[in-house]
Amino acid sequence: MSIRLISMASALALTLAASAASAMPASGEQPLFNDQADVPSVVTRAEVTAQATQSPPTTGESSGVVSVAATDLPMDRAAVVTELRQALAHGYHLATGEGR
């Protein structure tokens, strides 16, 4: 075989492999539960709404709101920053990066 024919054959093989791979569904796209019949719900919308309003999600659980408990810390932010700057001035190094 000539070099030209080998390169064309390999390009054709790659094209066919790519088209065969694209014909398959991607992960999660395949229909999984096709054998189940559609069954109407036995619960009404009003019952579902009533149940949801009786037990709403707690704070931070599926609500997008996170509560921060009030704490009694002995130092405020300015004192912590001042203490860190003094420690850095005296040779303290923060353990950051990959070379810990």
Secondary structure, DSSP 8 states (H G I E B T S, - for coil): --HHHHHHHHHHHHHHHHHHHHTS--TTTS---TT------SS-HHHHHHHHHHS---TTSSSS---------SS-HHHHHHHHHHHHHTT-----SS--
